[in-house]
């Protein structure tokens, strides 16, 4: 019997699927936004406000941003695992990436839902 040597963290299929799903979510959002802007391009503040103030638009924008951050995490983790060989440095960089992406997620939610309060 041949004994195989197993290396790596075995994220392969999960990473591949996460990258594809998040990419699809981002493409769908961008296409919907582009169609909305082509159908009725906003020319002033009131039109932009009406486009962006809807609950579904905020939810879709937040979903887009979470997908973007998750997509970025998978890519950055893979880059760090492939090119940073010192374990301590890699762990430090991964923690910094995680913390910054979590910060951006909270900040995005704050911005999107603060708009609702500011526009009322």
VMD Tcl script that draws the C-alpha trace (Angstrom):
set ca {
  {0.00 0.00 0.00}
  {1.22 3.48 -0.88}
  {1.11 5.89 2.01}
  {0.39 9.45 0.95}
  {1.89 12.42 2.71}
  {-0.80 14.94 3.51}
  {0.20 18.57 3.64}
  {-1.62 21.88 3.80}
  {-4.82 22.93 5.49}
  {-7.21 21.24 3.02}
  {-9.23 24.35 2.22}
  {-9.25 23.56 -1.50}
  {-12.87 22.82 -2.41}
  {-14.31 25.13 0.26}
  {-12.08 28.00 -0.89}
  {-12.88 27.36 -4.54}
  {-16.61 27.34 -3.82}
  {-16.42 30.43 -1.57}
  {-14.53 32.36 -4.26}
  {-17.12 31.41 -6.89}
  {-20.18 32.13 -4.74}
  {-18.87 35.50 -3.55}
  {-17.87 36.42 -7.11}
  {-21.38 35.59 -8.36}
  {-22.96 37.70 -5.60}
  {-20.71 40.64 -6.50}
  {-21.38 40.32 -10.25}
  {-25.14 40.14 -9.72}
  {-25.05 43.27 -7.53}
  {-22.92 45.21 -10.02}
  {-25.13 44.20 -12.94}
  {-28.33 45.15 -11.07}
  {-26.82 48.49 -10.07}
  {-25.63 49.14 -13.63}
  {-29.09 48.34 -15.02}
  {-30.73 50.61 -12.44}
  {-28.33 53.43 -13.35}
  {-28.87 52.92 -17.08}
  {-32.66 52.89 -16.77}
  {-32.88 55.94 -14.58}
  {-29.57 57.76 -14.11}
  {-29.64 59.98 -11.03}
  {-28.89 63.61 -11.82}
  {-29.19 65.20 -8.40}
  {-29.00 64.46 -4.71}
  {-32.69 63.62 -4.41}
  {-32.45 60.95 -7.10}
  {-29.33 59.41 -5.53}
  {-31.08 59.49 -2.18}
  {-34.13 57.68 -3.51}
  {-31.92 55.06 -5.20}
  {-29.75 54.36 -2.17}
  {-32.20 54.85 0.68}
  {-34.28 51.75 0.08}
  {-33.98 48.94 2.58}
  {-33.33 46.37 -0.15}
  {-30.56 48.49 -1.62}
  {-28.84 48.74 1.76}
  {-29.19 44.98 2.28}
  {-27.89 44.27 -1.24}
  {-24.99 46.68 -0.71}
  {-24.12 45.06 2.60}
  {-24.29 41.59 1.02}
  {-21.98 42.84 -1.74}
  {-19.50 44.21 0.80}
  {-19.56 41.07 2.97}
  {-18.98 38.99 -0.18}
  {-16.11 41.28 -1.14}
  {-14.51 40.97 2.30}
  {-14.93 37.17 2.39}
  {-13.50 36.94 -1.14}
  {-10.56 39.07 -0.02}
  {-10.00 36.93 3.08}
  {-9.82 33.69 1.10}
  {-7.40 35.24 -1.37}
  {-5.21 36.86 1.27}
  {-5.11 33.71 3.40}
  {-4.02 31.66 0.40}
  {-1.38 34.22 -0.57}
  {-0.03 34.32 2.98}
  {-0.01 30.53 3.26}
  {1.85 30.21 -0.05}
  {4.41 33.00 0.28}
  {5.02 33.73 3.97}
  {6.89 30.75 5.36}
  {7.70 32.03 8.85}
  {4.81 30.80 10.98}
  {4.81 33.69 13.43}
  {4.87 36.30 10.70}
  {2.14 34.50 8.73}
  {-0.09 34.24 11.82}
  {0.47 37.91 12.64}
  {-0.40 38.98 9.10}
  {-3.49 36.75 9.04}
  {-4.71 38.24 12.31}
  {-4.15 41.75 10.96}
  {-6.10 40.90 7.79}
  {-8.95 39.37 9.83}
  {-9.13 42.37 12.16}
  {-9.09 44.87 9.29}
  {-11.79 42.99 7.36}
  {-13.97 42.75 10.49}
  {-13.46 46.48 11.05}
  {-14.47 47.20 7.45}
  {-17.58 45.02 7.83}
  {-18.74 46.84 10.96}
  {-17.88 50.20 9.42}
  {-19.86 49.32 6.28}
  {-22.91 48.40 8.33}
  {-22.59 51.61 10.32}
  {-22.37 53.69 7.14}
  {-25.25 51.95 5.38}
  {-27.63 52.13 8.32}
  {-26.50 55.61 9.40}
  {-27.65 56.79 5.96}
  {-31.15 55.65 6.86}
  {-31.16 57.81 9.98}
  {-29.58 60.80 8.23}
  {-32.07 60.76 5.38}
  {-35.18 60.68 7.56}
}
mol new
graphics top color blue
foreach p $ca { graphics top sphere $p radius 0.5 }
foreach p [lrange $ca 0 end-1] q [lrange $ca 1 end] { graphics top cylinder $p $q radius 0.2 }
display resetview
